[in-house]
Amino acid sequence: MNEELNIPYYNLINLVEKVINPFSRETITEQIKSEFGKGFLIWHNLGNGIATSANNYTLNKDYIISLESDVPGAVIIFNLGEDIIYRFKDGKKYELKKNRFFVGFSSDEFVVQMLLKKELNYNNLTIGIKEELFLRLTNNFEILKEKMEEAKEKNYSILDGSEIDPDQLEMLSSFKEKIVDKNLLNQLYFESKTTNLIHYTINKLQKIINASSTLDTKKIDSLERAKQIILTEYSSSLSIKEIAYKSAINECYLKKDFKSYYGMTIYEMLQRHRMEMAKNFLKENYSVKETALKVGYKHIGNFSKLFTSYFNTTPSNYKKELEN
């Protein structure tokens, strides 16, 4: 990437609309300037120390996008699009993979760069929580306090999360709309979805950290092998017994520890990965039948039903949308 393509975030966007509601609530809709690409960004300030930013865009060149903040606190970032590389003030990088989330902590002099590639779809949700509120919400979660203190010393801190699980994915579906609903009652419903997602995710982090502390290195290695088998052999008729054998772990332990460590069952991870790969194959112009077979489904009807439940559109309609 060339340094001349380093641009501040505020130069990337145009303001479309700003809606102000009672008690410091406001919603801002922005779009990517046409000279940089296309897409939208919707920012909600809930007026209670919490804000959300839903982004979905594609850039026409490789860009380094610079962001700054003078509000100390924490962010939970859920990545539903292409991998994102963050570069911090000390030069260190963190890569957020697709379908994962993490918690970032910032000081009042926070600076970060996002290293973005052209013609890739970036789709993520950020939930920002001010420091005082976050510390109260996580009062009994010692590692998060430590991370916040670390951010004060070095400008930022990172707590790696995990795969986005089906429950989180369902909650995230509430943030996909490109058009802001101005009905205040509906906005209150949206706010409830936001707080539900925060509550669920913080509890999930606690379970992951507790599981990591109780599992020995050998078991964690076996769980990582099991995940890799799912990601590479998804097109075959995988059984839990087979995955356990290949991962060198007892079948009962695999089922129990996999759920604790990854926050989802083996079947849930396998199914979701198959659906994501199906989208890729449809983009590559495979037919619906070919796609179903490539991701391990012999019956097109079953495949179509699952695809529709994940993406709210049939595989055939998804192909038509791509062609248009």
C-alpha positions, 0 to 999 in steps of 0.5 A, a space after each residue: 500500500 502506498 502512503 499517499 493513499 492514507 486518508 482520514 476517515 472523515 474524508 472518506 464519507 459524506 453526511 446523508 442525514 442526521 436525526 436527533 431524538 429525545 435524551 441525546 439520542 441521534 442517528 447519522 447516515 453516511 455514504 462512501 464518497 463516489 471517488 473512493 468506492 460505494 457503501 453506507 455507514 449508520 451510526 447510532 448514539 443511544 444516549 446512555 454511553 453506548 453507540 453503534 456503527 454499522 458499515 457495509 462498503 467496497 473501496 475502489 483502491 487499496 487505502 489506509 483509513 486513519 481513525 482517532 478518538 478522544 473518548 476512552 472506553 471499549 469497542 466490540 467489533 463483529 466482522 461479517 465481511 472480509 478480513 480487516 487489518 488494524 495497525 496501531 500507534 506502536 506499529 503492531 497489527 491485529 487481523 480480525 478474520 471474517 465471522 469473528 469478533 474482538 474487544 478493543 480498549 482505547 485511551 483518550 488519545 486513541 489512533 488506529 489505521 485500517 489497511 483495506 484492499 480494493 474491491 472487497 466487501 467490508 461489513 462490520 458492526 462496532 459497539 462502543 461503550 464509554 469507560 465508566 459504563 464498561 467498567 461497571 458492566 464488567 465489574 466482576 471480570 478482572 481481565 477486562 479491567 486489566 485490559 482497560 488499564 493497559 490501554 491507558 498506558 500504551 494507547 490501546 489493548 486487544 482481547 481476542 474474542 472468538 467465532 460469531 455464534 448463531 445466537 450472535 448472528 441472529 442478533 446482528 441481523 437487526 443491524 443490516 438495514 440501509 435505511 434508518 427507521 425514524 419511528 422512535 418506538 422501533 428505535 427503542 426496540 433496536 436499542 434493546 437488540 443492542 443491549 442484548 448483544 452486549 450482555 450476551 457477548 460479555 457473558 460469552 467472553 467470560 465462558 471462553 476465558 473460563 474454558 481456556 483456563 480449565 483446558 490443558 494445551 493438549 485439549 486445546 490443540 485437539 479442539 483446534 484440529 477439530 475446527 480445522 477439519 470442519 473448515 477443510 472437509 466441510 464437503 464430506 459427510 462428517 460425523 462427530 465420531 470421525 472428527 473426534 478420531 482425527 482430532 485425537 480426543 474422546 467424543 464426549 469431551 469433544 462435544 462438551 469442550 468444543 461448545 465451551 471453547 468456541 461458543 457453538 456446537 460442532 454442527 453449528 460451526 459446520 453448517 455456518 461454514 457450509 453456508 458461507 462457502 455456498 455464497 462464495 460458490 454462487 458468486 463464482 457462477 456455480 449453479 444452485 445444484 452444483 453449489 449444494 453438492 460442493 458444500 456437502 448437501 445431496 438434496 437441493 431442497 434441504 440446502 435451499 431451506 438452510 441457505 434461506 434461513 441464514 441469509 433471508 433469500 433463496 440461493 436462486 434469488 441470491 444468484 439473480 441479485 449477483 447478476 443484477 
